[in-house]
Amino acid sequence: MPRDAVPPWRYAGVRIAAERLDGGVFESLDWAALIARYDTPDALFYLDSPYVGGEAD
């Protein structure tokens, strides 16, 4: 189906998320290294905890 045939509201959530994440940084580092690298007075961190059984990941 051509994209222009899909109602615009179907993409609204993606657009909103993209705008909110614009300028964000995604990293896969040890938590201490991440904070040492990016910590500033204006920084906000979301540190996803390890998953049980995912130690080998």
C-alpha positions as a printed NumPy array, in Angstrom:
array([[  0.   ,   0.   ,   0.   ],
       [  1.446,   3.418,  -0.904],
       [  2.376,   5.538,   2.09 ],
       [  0.062,   8.35 ,   1.011],
       [ -2.849,   5.877,   1.2  ],
       [ -2.266,   5.321,   4.926],
       [ -4.148,   7.751,   7.173],
       [ -1.788,  10.338,   8.74 ],
       [ -2.961,   9.515,  12.272],
       [ -1.255,   6.12 ,  11.951],
       [  2.136,   7.874,  11.939],
       [  1.358,  10.489,  14.587],
       [  2.869,   8.473,  17.456],
       [  6.072,   7.871,  15.527],
       [  6.383,  11.556,  14.691],
       [  5.812,  12.578,  18.319],
       [  8.398,  10.083,  19.577],
       [ 10.943,  11.168,  16.96 ],
       [ 10.535,  14.826,  17.913],
       [ 10.961,  14.059,  21.636],
       [ 14.052,  11.912,  21.045],
       [ 15.69 ,  14.351,  18.632],
       [ 19.052,  15.263,  20.108],
       [ 18.948,  12.361,  22.565],
       [ 21.846,   9.963,  22.996],
       [ 21.559,   6.189,  23.174],
       [ 24.596,   4.343,  24.492],
       [ 25.506,   0.828,  25.508],
       [ 28.129,   1.438,  28.191],
       [ 28.806,   0.433,  31.742],
       [ 26.712,   2.733,  33.936],
       [ 29.741,   4.329,  35.614],
       [ 31.421,   5.087,  32.274],
       [ 28.196,   6.541,  30.895],
       [ 27.693,   8.89 ,  33.838],
       [ 31.35 ,   9.94 ,  33.833],
       [ 31.055,  10.826,  30.138],
       [ 27.706,  12.652,  30.085],
       [ 27.014,  13.989,  33.577],
       [ 26.109,  17.677,  33.545],
       [ 23.637,  19.767,  35.55 ],
       [ 21.142,  19.437,  32.671],
       [ 21.548,  15.674,  32.097],
       [ 18.718,  13.21 ,  32.579],
       [ 19.618,   9.527,  32.702],
       [ 17.397,   6.518,  32.163],
       [ 19.495,   3.513,  33.112],
       [ 17.739,   0.281,  32.209],
       [ 18.631,  -2.351,  34.796],
       [ 20.109,  -5.702,  33.75 ],
       [ 17.698,  -8.486,  32.942],
       [ 17.755, -11.642,  35.06 ],
       [ 19.514, -14.332,  33.059],
       [ 20.953, -11.806,  30.595],
       [ 24.419, -11.676,  32.111],
       [ 25.954, -13.219,  28.98 ],
       [ 24.321, -10.645,  26.655]])
